[in-house]
C-alpha cells in the first residue's frame, strides 16, 4: 500500500514516515503543488494531508483531487492543528475521508489509515464497513475516555520527577492500568493488570480505577495492604451481584506501593506481581527487618526481584492472602513495576516468550542511562522482539528513581 505524506514541516514528515515505513510504502511532498503533480504521475492509495502550506494549501489540493474523476477516489486524511469546527466542516465538505488533529495519536493514526484502506479495498461492501467505521469510531472515543483517566505526563512527572511509564495496549482499550496520587507526603502508585485484554478487561480496569480513586483520594488510604483488602471488598460487592460466572471470575493482578518521602520506606503489596529494585554498589536490601540478597548483578548494579503473593485481587481471594513488605530504600535506588504483557510477548527468531530473565538483563545493562533513555531502549527492544508477531497482551512498565 502506498501512502503520500504532504506537509511543509520536515519534522512532521519525518515522524509520520518513521511511524509508517515498516508497514507501508511512503512518499512525501512539501506542498500541495508538488503533491498534485506526484499524484497525477503515480496515484497513492491514501494521502495524509496538512492544511497550512505554501503555493497550494491542503484545502486547495483536496478540492483539486476530489474534482478530478481519475484520482477523486483516493482516500484523504487531513492531519493538522487547525481543529476549529469550520475547518473540519470545510474539509469534510470538500471530500476528506477523515480528520486527525496534531499532535498525532499513534493508535488513532494507525486505526484510521487501516480503516480507510479497508474501505478502499472493499468498496462493494461499503454499508457493511460503515457499521465497522461506527464501531471503530466508538472504540476511539472509548480509548480517549480511558486515557483521560490515566495520569498524564505532567502529573506523573510532578509526582515522580525522575521516572517513565511505557503504556502499550494490545487493542484500542486496555486492561492494564496505572494510578498515582499523593496524600500527606506519601506517594501512592498502583500498576494493575485486569483479566484478559480488550473491551472486557478495559471494563474491569475502569472499575479498578473508580475503586482506587475512592479508596485513595476520597477515603485517604495509601497503606497498600489496606488498599488491597478494600479493593477486594469492593470487587466482591460489585461482581457478586450477578450469577454470570464469567463476570465473577474477573479480577486483577496488581502492584500496590506507597513511598513515604520522610522515612524513605516503600510499602509494597503484590497480587501475583513483583516489584524490582536496582541498587548501586550495595549487595543487600532490608525487607521487613530482614537482609535480602540480590537476584542478579552486573557492573556493580544489584537487582532485587521481590515477589508478590500468589493470589489476584478477585472474589475468590481470602482476606489474609496478602502480605505487606516494608522495604528500606537508598537515595539512588530505582524501582520497576510491570504487567506480564512485556515478558510474555512472543517473538525473536524462535517465537519464544521475551521472559523476565531477558528483561532483567536489559534493565541491568541500561543503568548508566537516564530513565527517559531507558524508556526508549525498552520500547525499541520490545518492538524488535515482537516484529512480525501479533502483540500478546496489554503492557504497562514503570520505572521510578527515588
Residue pairs with C-beta under 8 A, 6 or more apart in sequence:
1 23
1 24
1 25
1 45
1 46
1 117
2 24
2 25
2 26
2 27
2 42
2 44
2 45
2 46
3 20
3 24
3 25
3 26
3 27
3 44
3 45
3 46
3 47
3 48
3 113
4 26
4 27
4 28
4 29
4 35
4 38
4 39
4 44
4 46
4 47
4 48
5 13
5 16
5 17
5 20
5 26
5 27
5 28
5 29
5 48
6 28
6 29
6 30
6 31
6 32
6 35
6 47
6 48
6 49
6 50
6 53
6 58
6 61
7 13
7 16
7 28
7 30
7 48
7 50
7 53
7 79
8 30
8 31
8 50
8 52
8 53
8 54
9 50
12 50
12 79
12 102
13 28
13 30
15 104
16 26
16 48
16 79
16 104
16 109
17 26
17 28
19 106
19 109
20 26
20 113
22 387
24 113
27 38
27 42
27 44
29 35
29 38
30 53
31 53
31 54
31 55
31 56
32 53
32 55
32 56
32 57
32 58
32 60
32 61
33 55
33 56
34 55
35 47
35 49
35 56
35 61
36 56
36 61
36 64
36 65
39 47
39 65
39 71
39 74
40 71
43 70
43 71
43 74
44 74
45 74
45 75
45 117
45 120
46 74
46 75
46 76
46 77
46 113
46 116
46 117
46 120
47 65
47 74
47 75
47 76
47 77
48 77
48 79
48 113
49 58
49 61
49 62
49 76
49 77
49 78
49 79
49 96
50 58
50 78
50 79
50 80
51 57
51 58
51 59
51 78
51 80
51 82
51 87
51 91
52 58
52 80
52 81
52 82
56 64
58 78
58 80
58 91
59 90
59 91
59 94
62 76
62 78
62 91
62 94
62 95
62 96
63 94
63 95
65 71
65 72
65 74
65 76
65 95
66 72
66 76
66 94
66 95
72 95
73 120
75 97
75 116
75 117
75 119
75 120
76 95
76 96
76 97
77 96
77 97
77 98
77 99
77 100
77 112
77 113
77 116
78 91
78 96
78 98
78 99
78 100
79 100
79 101
79 102
79 104
79 109
80 87
80 99
80 101
80 102
81 101
81 102
83 101
88 99
91 99
92 99
97 116
97 119
98 112
98 115
98 116
100 108
100 109
100 112
107 143
107 169
107 172
108 140
108 143
111 136
111 139
111 140
111 172
115 129
115 132
115 133
115 136
118 129
118 132
119 126
119 129
119 133
122 128
122 129
139 172
139 173
140 172
142 172
142 173
142 199
142 202
143 169
143 172
143 173
146 173
146 174
146 202
146 205
146 206
149 206
149 209
150 167
150 177
150 178
151 159
151 178
151 179
151 180
155 180
156 163
156 165
156 180
157 163
159 180
159 181
159 182
159 187
159 189
160 180
160 187
160 189
160 400
160 401
162 370
162 371
162 400
162 401
163 371
163 398
163 399
163 400
163 401
164 371
164 372
164 374
164 375
164 398
164 399
165 178
165 375
165 396
165 397
165 398
165 399
166 342
166 375
166 378
166 379
166 395
166 396
166 397
166 398
167 174
167 176
167 178
167 395
167 396
168 341
168 379
168 382
168 391
168 394
168 395
169 176
169 197
169 394
169 395
170 197
170 198
170 341
170 391
170 392
170 393
170 394
170 395
171 197
171 198
171 199
171 394
173 198
173 199
173 202
174 197
174 201
174 202
174 205
174 394
175 193
175 194
175 195
175 196
175 197
175 198
175 200
175 201
175 202
175 204
175 205
175 394
176 191
176 192
176 193
176 194
176 201
176 205
176 339
176 341
176 393
176 394
176 395
176 396
177 191
177 192
177 194
177 205
177 208
177 209
177 396
178 189
178 190
178 191
178 192
178 396
178 398
179 188
179 189
179 190
179 192
179 208
179 209
179 212
179 213
179 216
180 187
180 188
180 189
180 190
181 187
181 188
181 216
181 217
181 222
182 188
183 216
183 217
183 220
183 222
184 220
185 260
185 261
185 262
186 222
186 258
186 259
186 260
186 261
187 258
187 259
187 261
188 216
188 222
188 227
188 257
188 258
188 259
189 255
189 257
189 259
189 337
189 398
189 400
190 212
190 227
190 254
190 255
190 256
190 257
191 254
191 255
191 273
191 337
191 338
191 339
191 396
191 398
192 205
192 208
192 252
192 253
192 254
192 255
192 271
192 313
192 339
193 252
193 253
193 254
193 273
193 339
193 340
193 341
193 394
193 396
194 201
194 202
194 204
194 205
194 208
194 250
194 251
194 252
195 201
195 204
195 249
195 250
195 251
195 252
195 312
195 314
196 250
197 393
197 394
200 250
201 394
204 250
204 251
204 252
205 252
207 235
207 238
208 231
208 252
208 254
211 230
211 231
211 234
211 235
212 227
212 231
214 234
215 221
215 227
215 230
215 231
215 234
216 222
216 227
219 230
221 227
221 230
222 258
223 258
223 267
223 324
224 256
224 257
224 258
224 267
224 268
224 269
224 324
225 267
225 269
225 322
225 323
225 324
227 256
227 269
228 254
228 256
228 269
228 271
228 313
228 322
229 319
229 322
231 254
231 313
232 313
232 314
232 315
232 317
232 319
235 251
235 313
235 314
235 315
236 315
239 247
239 248
239 250
239 314
239 315
240 248
240 315
242 248
248 315
249 314
249 316
250 314
251 312
251 313
251 314
251 315
251 316
251 317
252 271
252 312
252 313
252 314
253 271
253 272
253 273
253 312
253 313
253 339
253 340
254 269
254 270
254 271
254 273
254 312
254 313
255 268
255 269
255 270
255 271
255 273
255 274
255 275
255 308
255 337
256 268
256 269
256 270
256 271
257 266
257 267
257 268
257 275
257 335
257 337
258 266
258 267
259 265
259 266
259 329
259 402
260 266
260 267
264 328
264 329
264 330
264 331
264 402
265 326
265 327
265 328
265 329
266 275
266 326
266 327
266 329
266 335
266 402
267 324
267 325
267 326
267 327
268 275
268 306
268 308
268 324
268 325
268 327
269 308
269 309
269 322
269 323
269 324
269 325
270 306
270 307
270 308
270 309
271 308
271 309
271 311
271 312
271 313
271 317
271 322
272 308
272 309
272 310
272 311
272 312
273 308
273 337
273 338
273 339
273 340
274 305
274 306
274 307
274 308
275 306
275 308
275 335
275 336
275 337
276 303
276 304
276 305
276 306
276 335
276 336
276 337
276 338
276 360
276 363
277 285
277 303
277 304
277 306
277 327
277 329
277 333
277 334
277 335
277 336
278 301
278 302
278 303
278 304
278 333
278 334
278 336
278 363
278 364
278 367
279 285
279 294
279 301
279 302
279 304
279 330
279 332
279 333
280 300
280 301
280 302
280 332
280 367
281 300
282 302
282 330
283 293
283 294
283 297
283 302
284 291
284 292
284 293
284 294
285 291
285 292
285 294
285 304
285 327
285 328
286 292
286 327
286 328
287 306
287 325
287 326
287 327
287 328
288 325
288 326
289 326
292 304
292 306
294 302
294 303
294 304
295 303
295 304
295 305
295 360
296 302
296 303
296 305
296 360
296 361
296 364
297 303
297 364
298 361
298 364
298 365
299 364
299 367
299 368
301 364
301 367
303 360
303 363
303 364
305 356
305 360
306 325
306 327
309 321
309 322
309 323
310 321
311 317
311 318
311 321
311 322
329 335
329 402
331 402
332 401
333 401
333 402
334 367
334 371
334 399
334 400
334 401
334 402
335 399
335 400
335 401
335 402
336 363
336 397
336 398
336 399
336 400
337 396
337 397
337 398
338 359
338 395
338 396
338 397
338 398
339 393
339 394
339 395
339 396
339 397
340 393
341 391
341 392
341 393
341 394
341 395
341 396
342 354
342 359
342 378
342 382
342 395
342 397
343 353
343 354
343 355
343 356
343 358
343 359
344 353
344 354
344 392
344 393
345 353
345 354
345 382
345 385
345 386
345 389
345 391
345 392
345 393
345 395
346 352
346 353
346 354
346 386
346 389
346 392
347 354
347 385
347 386
347 387
347 388
347 389
348 354
348 385
351 389
354 382
354 385
362 377
362 378
362 381
363 374
366 373
366 374
366 377
366 378
369 377
371 399
371 400
371 401
374 399
375 399
378 397
382 395
